[in-house]
């Protein structure tokens, strides 16, 4: 590992910057892939579906209030 680090330090700044960008993109793709994989497995779980449904109930109440308010305003004109 020390040899690799010393070899990288001897490279010009442009090469080091290029290596940094490529390694950052590769690391980001790996993290994104792991996140998508874990998201897919967690959404197929029946318990997770129930939790998501429970979490969305306040938003559906808010939506109903907004729609009811809009209808009452537009109906009174």
Backbone atoms as SQL, in Angstrom:
CREATE TABLE atoms (id INTEGER PRIMARY KEY, chain TEXT, resi INTEGER, resn TEXT, atom TEXT, x REAL, y REAL, z REAL);
INSERT INTO atoms VALUES
  (1, 'A', 1, 'UNK', 'N', 0.821, -1.187, 0.000),
  (2, 'A', 1, 'UNK', 'CA', 0.000, 0.000, 0.000),
  (3, 'A', 1, 'UNK', 'C', 0.872, 1.260, 0.000),
  (4, 'A', 2, 'UNK', 'N', 1.981, 1.206, 0.737),
  (5, 'A', 2, 'UNK', 'CA', 2.877, 2.357, 0.774),
  (6, 'A', 2, 'UNK', 'C', 3.438, 2.675, -0.597),
  (7, 'A', 3, 'UNK', 'N', 3.750, 1.624, -1.351),
  (8, 'A', 3, 'UNK', 'CA', 4.293, 1.829, -2.690),
  (9, 'A', 3, 'UNK', 'C', 3.287, 2.530, -3.590),
  (10, 'A', 4, 'UNK', 'N', 2.029, 2.136, -3.463),
  (11, 'A', 4, 'UNK', 'CA', 0.986, 2.752, -4.287),
  (12, 'A', 4, 'UNK', 'C', 0.845, 4.229, -3.937),
  (13, 'A', 5, 'UNK', 'N', 0.845, 4.542, -2.665),
  (14, 'A', 5, 'UNK', 'CA', 0.702, 5.938, -2.231),
  (15, 'A', 5, 'UNK', 'C', 1.891, 6.769, -2.697),
  (16, 'A', 6, 'UNK', 'N', 3.092, 6.232, -2.560),
  (17, 'A', 6, 'UNK', 'CA', 4.270, 6.973, -3.014),
  (18, 'A', 6, 'UNK', 'C', 4.268, 7.149, -4.528),
  (19, 'A', 7, 'UNK', 'N', 3.789, 6.125, -5.231),
  (20, 'A', 7, 'UNK', 'CA', 3.695, 6.233, -6.686),
  (21, 'A', 7, 'UNK', 'C', 2.695, 7.327, -7.088),
  (22, 'A', 8, 'UNK', 'N', 1.569, 7.386, -6.386),
  (23, 'A', 8, 'UNK', 'CA', 0.570, 8.412, -6.680),
  (24, 'A', 8, 'UNK', 'C', 1.088, 9.815, -6.361),
  (25, 'A', 9, 'UNK', 'N', 1.849, 9.936, -5.299),
  (26, 'A', 9, 'UNK', 'CA', 2.394, 11.239, -4.922),
  (27, 'A', 9, 'UNK', 'C', 3.378, 11.767, -5.956),
  (28, 'A', 10, 'UNK', 'N', 4.033, 10.879, -6.676),
  (29, 'A', 10, 'UNK', 'CA', 5.000, 11.295, -7.679),
  (30, 'A', 10, 'UNK', 'C', 4.349, 11.688, -9.000),
  (31, 'A', 11, 'UNK', 'N', 3.047, 11.420, -9.144),
  (32, 'A', 11, 'UNK', 'CA', 2.351, 11.749, -10.384),
  (33, 'A', 11, 'UNK', 'C', 2.064, 13.247, -10.445),
  (34, 'A', 12, 'UNK', 'N', 1.900, 13.790, -11.664),
  (35, 'A', 12, 'UNK', 'CA', 1.521, 15.204, -11.792),
  (36, 'A', 12, 'UNK', 'C', 0.125, 15.446, -11.210),
  (37, 'A', 13, 'UNK', 'N', -0.147, 16.700, -10.910),
  (38, 'A', 13, 'UNK', 'CA', -1.419, 17.023, -10.259),
  (39, 'A', 13, 'UNK', 'C', -2.614, 16.638, -11.125),
  (40, 'A', 14, 'UNK', 'N', -2.513, 16.801, -12.418),
  (41, 'A', 14, 'UNK', 'CA', -3.618, 16.448, -13.314),
  (42, 'A', 14, 'UNK', 'C', -3.970, 14.975, -13.245),
  (43, 'A', 15, 'UNK', 'N', -2.951, 14.133, -13.181),
  (44, 'A', 15, 'UNK', 'CA', -3.184, 12.689, -13.092),
  (45, 'A', 15, 'UNK', 'C', -3.811, 12.350, -11.744),
  (46, 'A', 16, 'UNK', 'N', -3.301, 12.952, -10.690),
  (47, 'A', 16, 'UNK', 'CA', -3.874, 12.691, -9.355),
  (48, 'A', 16, 'UNK', 'C', -5.327, 13.146, -9.294),
  (49, 'A', 17, 'UNK', 'N', -5.621, 14.291, -9.892),
  (50, 'A', 17, 'UNK', 'CA', -6.999, 14.794, -9.900),
  (51, 'A', 17, 'UNK', 'C', -7.906, 13.851, -10.691),
  (52, 'A', 18, 'UNK', 'N', -7.413, 13.337, -11.812),
  (53, 'A', 18, 'UNK', 'CA', -8.181, 12.393, -12.623),
  (54, 'A', 18, 'UNK', 'C', -8.475, 11.115, -11.831),
  (55, 'A', 19, 'UNK', 'N', -7.460, 10.604, -11.132),
  (56, 'A', 19, 'UNK', 'CA', -7.648, 9.411, -10.303),
  (57, 'A', 19, 'UNK', 'C', -8.674, 9.680, -9.200),
  (58, 'A', 20, 'UNK', 'N', -8.623, 10.863, -8.614),
  (59, 'A', 20, 'UNK', 'CA', -9.591, 11.234, -7.582),
  (60, 'A', 20, 'UNK', 'C', -11.008, 11.244, -8.136),
  (61, 'A', 21, 'UNK', 'N', -11.205, 11.838, -9.310),
  (62, 'A', 21, 'UNK', 'CA', -12.545, 11.910, -9.894),
  (63, 'A', 21, 'UNK', 'C', -13.080, 10.528, -10.238),
  (64, 'A', 22, 'UNK', 'N', -12.229, 9.709, -10.836),
  (65, 'A', 22, 'UNK', 'CA', -12.671, 8.362, -11.215),
  (66, 'A', 22, 'UNK', 'C', -13.014, 7.540, -9.973),
  (67, 'A', 23, 'UNK', 'N', -12.174, 7.602, -8.955),
  (68, 'A', 23, 'UNK', 'CA', -12.455, 6.821, -7.749),
  (69, 'A', 23, 'UNK', 'C', -13.700, 7.331, -7.031),
  (70, 'A', 24, 'UNK', 'N', -13.942, 8.638, -7.055),
  (71, 'A', 24, 'UNK', 'CA', -15.153, 9.191, -6.439),
  (72, 'A', 24, 'UNK', 'C', -16.401, 8.714, -7.174),
  (73, 'A', 25, 'UNK', 'N', -16.351, 8.709, -8.504),
  (74, 'A', 25, 'UNK', 'CA', -17.506, 8.247, -9.291),
  (75, 'A', 25, 'UNK', 'C', -17.757, 6.768, -9.047),
  (76, 'A', 26, 'UNK', 'N', -16.701, 5.965, -9.008),
  (77, 'A', 26, 'UNK', 'CA', -16.857, 4.529, -8.760),
  (78, 'A', 26, 'UNK', 'C', -17.450, 4.288, -7.376),
  (79, 'A', 27, 'UNK', 'N', -16.955, 4.997, -6.373),
  (80, 'A', 27, 'UNK', 'CA', -17.472, 4.850, -5.019),
  (81, 'A', 27, 'UNK', 'C', -18.946, 5.262, -4.955),
  (82, 'A', 28, 'UNK', 'N', -19.308, 6.337, -5.651),
  (83, 'A', 28, 'UNK', 'CA', -20.703, 6.780, -5.675),
  (84, 'A', 28, 'UNK', 'C', -21.617, 5.770, -6.343),
  (85, 'A', 29, 'UNK', 'N', -21.155, 5.167, -7.434),
  (86, 'A', 29, 'UNK', 'CA', -21.960, 4.152, -8.123),
  (87, 'A', 29, 'UNK', 'C', -22.162, 2.932, -7.233),
  (88, 'A', 30, 'UNK', 'N', -21.115, 2.538, -6.517),
  (89, 'A', 30, 'UNK', 'CA', -21.240, 1.390, -5.605),
  (90, 'A', 30, 'UNK', 'C', -22.249, 1.702, -4.500),
  (91, 'A', 31, 'UNK', 'N', -22.164, 2.900, -3.911),
  (92, 'A', 31, 'UNK', 'CA', -23.122, 3.274, -2.858),
  (93, 'A', 31, 'UNK', 'C', -24.544, 3.350, -3.396),
  (94, 'A', 32, 'UNK', 'N', -24.717, 3.918, -4.577),
  (95, 'A', 32, 'UNK', 'CA', -26.047, 4.013, -5.189),
  (96, 'A', 32, 'UNK', 'C', -26.609, 2.624, -5.462),
  (97, 'A', 33, 'UNK', 'N', -25.778, 1.724, -5.945),
  (98, 'A', 33, 'UNK', 'CA', -26.219, 0.352, -6.216),
  (99, 'A', 33, 'UNK', 'C', -26.650, -0.349, -4.935),
  (100, 'A', 34, 'UNK', 'N', -25.856, -0.202, -3.885),
  (101, 'A', 34, 'UNK', 'CA', -26.233, -0.817, -2.604),
  (102, 'A', 34, 'UNK', 'C', -27.525, -0.225, -2.063),
  (103, 'A', 35, 'UNK', 'N', -27.695, 1.079, -2.209),
  (104, 'A', 35, 'UNK', 'CA', -28.908, 1.729, -1.722),
  (105, 'A', 35, 'UNK', 'C', -30.128, 1.244, -2.492),
  (106, 'A', 36, 'UNK', 'N', -30.018, 1.144, -3.826),
  (107, 'A', 36, 'UNK', 'CA', -31.145, 0.681, -4.639),
  (108, 'A', 36, 'UNK', 'C', -31.477, -0.765, -4.308),
  (109, 'A', 37, 'UNK', 'N', -30.450, -1.594, -4.129),
  (110, 'A', 37, 'UNK', 'CA', -30.685, -2.993, -3.783),
  (111, 'A', 37, 'UNK', 'C', -31.389, -3.109, -2.438),
  (112, 'A', 38, 'UNK', 'N', -30.932, -2.358, -1.442),
  (113, 'A', 38, 'UNK', 'CA', -31.555, -2.452, -0.124),
  (114, 'A', 38, 'UNK', 'C', -32.961, -1.861, -0.128),
  (115, 'A', 39, 'UNK', 'N', -33.181, -0.854, -0.938),
  (116, 'A', 39, 'UNK', 'CA', -34.518, -0.269, -1.045),
  (117, 'A', 39, 'UNK', 'C', -35.487, -1.271, -1.640),
  (118, 'A', 40, 'UNK', 'N', -35.049, -1.990, -2.673),
  (119, 'A', 40, 'UNK', 'CA', -35.905, -2.991, -3.308),
  (120, 'A', 40, 'UNK', 'C', -36.257, -4.122, -2.377),
  (121, 'A', 41, 'UNK', 'N', -35.314, -4.577, -1.573),
  (122, 'A', 41, 'UNK', 'CA', -35.605, -5.684, -0.671),
  (123, 'A', 41, 'UNK', 'C', -36.473, -5.229, 0.490),
  (124, 'A', 42, 'UNK', 'N', -36.325, -3.982, 0.920),
  (125, 'A', 42, 'UNK', 'CA', -37.126, -3.530, 2.050),
  (126, 'A', 42, 'UNK', 'C', -38.562, -3.200, 1.630),
  (127, 'A', 43, 'UNK', 'N', -38.770, -2.807, 0.380),
  (128, 'A', 43, 'UNK', 'CA', -40.130, -2.478, -0.059),
  (129, 'A', 43, 'UNK', 'C', -40.971, -3.723, -0.329),
  (130, 'A', 44, 'UNK', 'N', -40.343, -4.862, -0.566),
  (131, 'A', 44, 'UNK', 'CA', -41.112, -6.079, -0.800),
  (132, 'A', 44, 'UNK', 'C', -41.562, -6.737, 0.493),
  (133, 'A', 45, 'UNK', 'N', -41.032, -6.303, 1.608),
  (134, 'A', 45, 'UNK', 'CA', -41.387, -6.840, 2.913),
  (135, 'A', 45, 'UNK', 'C', -42.800, -6.370, 3.284),
  (136, 'A', 46, 'UNK', 'N', -43.723, -7.286, 3.651),
  (137, 'A', 46, 'UNK', 'CA', -45.097, -6.875, 3.993),
  (138, 'A', 46, 'UNK', 'C', -45.162, -5.914, 5.181),
  (139, 'A', 47, 'UNK', 'N', -44.275, -6.084, 6.149),
  (140, 'A', 47, 'UNK', 'CA', -44.282, -5.165, 7.291),
  (141, 'A', 47, 'UNK', 'C', -43.912, -3.755, 6.860),
  (142, 'A', 48, 'UNK', 'N', -42.982, -3.655, 5.931),
  (143, 'A', 48, 'UNK', 'CA', -42.557, -2.342, 5.440),
  (144, 'A', 48, 'UNK', 'C', -43.698, -1.661, 4.691),
  (145, 'A', 49, 'UNK', 'N', -44.468, -2.442, 3.930),
  (146, 'A', 49, 'UNK', 'CA', -45.603, -1.863, 3.206),
  (147, 'A', 49, 'UNK', 'C', -46.620, -1.278, 4.181),
  (148, 'A', 50, 'UNK', 'N', -46.870, -1.969, 5.288),
  (149, 'A', 50, 'UNK', 'CA', -47.813, -1.466, 6.282),
  (150, 'A', 50, 'UNK', 'C', -47.272, -0.196, 6.935),
  (151, 'A', 51, 'UNK', 'N', -45.968, -0.179, 7.248),
  (152, 'A', 51, 'UNK', 'CA', -45.363, 1.009, 7.852),
  (153, 'A', 51, 'UNK', 'C', -45.429, 2.201, 6.911),
  (154, 'A', 52, 'UNK', 'N', -45.175, 1.962, 5.629),
  (155, 'A', 52, 'UNK', 'CA', -45.249, 3.051, 4.643),
  (156, 'A', 52, 'UNK', 'C', -46.670, 3.581, 4.562),
  (157, 'A', 53, 'UNK', 'N', -47.634, 2.674, 4.573),
  (158, 'A', 53, 'UNK', 'CA', -49.036, 3.090, 4.530),
  (159, 'A', 53, 'UNK', 'C', -49.387, 3.927, 5.756),
  (160, 'A', 54, 'UNK', 'N', -48.915, 3.501, 6.931),
  (161, 'A', 54, 'UNK', 'CA', -49.181, 4.255, 8.160),
  (162, 'A', 54, 'UNK', 'C', -48.493, 5.619, 8.138),
  (163, 'A', 55, 'UNK', 'N', -47.285, 5.666, 7.568),
  (164, 'A', 55, 'UNK', 'CA', -46.551, 6.933, 7.498),
  (165, 'A', 55, 'UNK', 'C', -47.216, 7.928, 6.554),
  (166, 'A', 56, 'UNK', 'N', -47.925, 7.440, 5.543),
  (167, 'A', 56, 'UNK', 'CA', -48.532, 8.325, 4.554),
  (168, 'A', 56, 'UNK', 'C', -49.918, 8.820, 4.961),
  (169, 'A', 57, 'UNK', 'N', -50.497, 8.288, 6.022),
  (170, 'A', 57, 'UNK', 'CA', -51.843, 8.709, 6.439),
  (171, 'A', 57, 'UNK', 'C', -51.931, 10.202, 6.755),
  (172, 'A', 58, 'UNK', 'N', -50.983, 10.807, 7.448),
  (173, 'A', 58, 'UNK', 'CA', -51.091, 12.252, 7.686),
  (174, 'A', 58, 'UNK', 'C', -51.068, 13.070, 6.397),
  (175, 'A', 59, 'UNK', 'N', -50.323, 12.595, 5.400),
  (176, 'A', 59, 'UNK', 'CA', -50.271, 13.323, 4.138),
  (177, 'A', 59, 'UNK', 'C', -51.583, 13.223, 3.378),
  (178, 'A', 60, 'UNK', 'N', -52.264, 12.079, 3.486),
  (179, 'A', 60, 'UNK', 'CA', -53.557, 11.962, 2.813),
  (180, 'A', 60, 'UNK', 'C', -54.588, 12.852, 3.501),
  (181, 'A', 61, 'UNK', 'N', -54.486, 13.003, 4.825),
  (182, 'A', 61, 'UNK', 'CA', -55.386, 13.923, 5.534),
  (183, 'A', 61, 'UNK', 'C', -55.106, 15.360, 5.122),
  (184, 'A', 62, 'UNK', 'N', -53.845, 15.709, 4.978),
  (185, 'A', 62, 'UNK', 'CA', -53.483, 17.054, 4.525),
  (186, 'A', 62, 'UNK', 'C', -53.998, 17.301, 3.112),
  (187, 'A', 63, 'UNK', 'N', -53.866, 16.303, 2.249),
  (188, 'A', 63, 'UNK', 'CA', -54.359, 16.421, 0.878),
  (189, 'A', 63, 'UNK', 'C', -55.870, 16.642, 0.878),
  (190, 'A', 64, 'UNK', 'N', -56.601, 15.876, 1.687),
  (191, 'A', 64, 'UNK', 'CA', -58.051, 16.032, 1.756),
  (192, 'A', 64, 'UNK', 'C', -58.434, 17.424, 2.250),
  (193, 'A', 65, 'UNK', 'N', -57.705, 17.953, 3.239),
  (194, 'A', 65, 'UNK', 'CA', -57.975, 19.301, 3.731),
  (195, 'A', 65, 'UNK', 'C', -57.718, 20.355, 2.665),
  (196, 'A', 66, 'UNK', 'N', -56.646, 20.203, 1.916),
  (197, 'A', 66, 'UNK', 'CA', -56.339, 21.166, 0.856),
  (198, 'A', 66, 'UNK', 'C', -57.380, 21.134, -0.255),
  (199, 'A', 67, 'UNK', 'N', -57.783, 19.931, -0.634),
  (200, 'A', 67, 'UNK', 'CA', -58.802, 19.808, -1.687),
  (201, 'A', 67, 'UNK', 'C', -60.129, 20.370, -1.200),
  (202, 'A', 68, 'UNK', 'N', -60.490, 20.062, 0.053),
  (203, 'A', 68, 'UNK', 'CA', -61.745, 20.600, 0.600),
  (204, 'A', 68, 'UNK', 'C', -61.709, 22.116, 0.696),
  (205, 'A', 69, 'UNK', 'N', -60.587, 22.674, 1.095),
  (206, 'A', 69, 'UNK', 'CA', -60.449, 24.137, 1.158),
  (207, 'A', 69, 'UNK', 'C', -60.543, 24.772, -0.221),
  (208, 'A', 70, 'UNK', 'N', -59.924, 24.161, -1.196),
  (209, 'A', 70, 'UNK', 'CA', -59.981, 24.696, -2.551),
  (210, 'A', 70, 'UNK', 'C', -61.398, 24.647, -3.109),
  (211, 'A', 71, 'UNK', 'N', -62.108, 23.541, -2.841),
  (212, 'A', 71, 'UNK', 'CA', -63.482, 23.419, -3.323),
  (213, 'A', 71, 'UNK', 'C', -64.388, 24.429, -2.658),
  (214, 'A', 72, 'UNK', 'N', -64.165, 24.694, -1.357),
  (215, 'A', 72, 'UNK', 'CA', -65.022, 25.649, -0.663),
  (216, 'A', 72, 'UNK', 'C', -64.757, 27.069, -1.171),
  (217, 'A', 73, 'UNK', 'N', -63.519, 27.374, -1.509),
  (218, 'A', 73, 'UNK', 'CA', -63.194, 28.716, -2.032),
  (219, 'A', 73, 'UNK', 'C', -63.733, 28.871, -3.438),
  (220, 'A', 74, 'UNK', 'N', -63.525, 27.874, -4.290),
  (221, 'A', 74, 'UNK', 'CA', -63.960, 28.002, -5.675),
  (222, 'A', 74, 'UNK', 'C', -65.473, 27.879, -5.801),
  (223, 'A', 75, 'UNK', 'N', -66.125, 27.169, -4.884),
  (224, 'A', 75, 'UNK', 'CA', -67.577, 27.026, -4.930),
  (225, 'A', 75, 'UNK', 'C', -68.315, 28.254, -4.457),
  (226, 'A', 76, 'UNK', 'N', -67.660, 29.104, -3.649),
  (227, 'A', 76, 'UNK', 'CA', -68.344, 30.281, -3.116),
  (228, 'A', 76, 'UNK', 'C', -68.324, 31.448, -4.088),
  (229, 'A', 77, 'UNK', 'N', -67.589, 31.366, -5.158),
  (230, 'A', 77, 'UNK', 'CA', -67.509, 32.479, -6.117),
  (231, 'A', 77, 'UNK', 'C', -68.574, 32.429, -7.138);
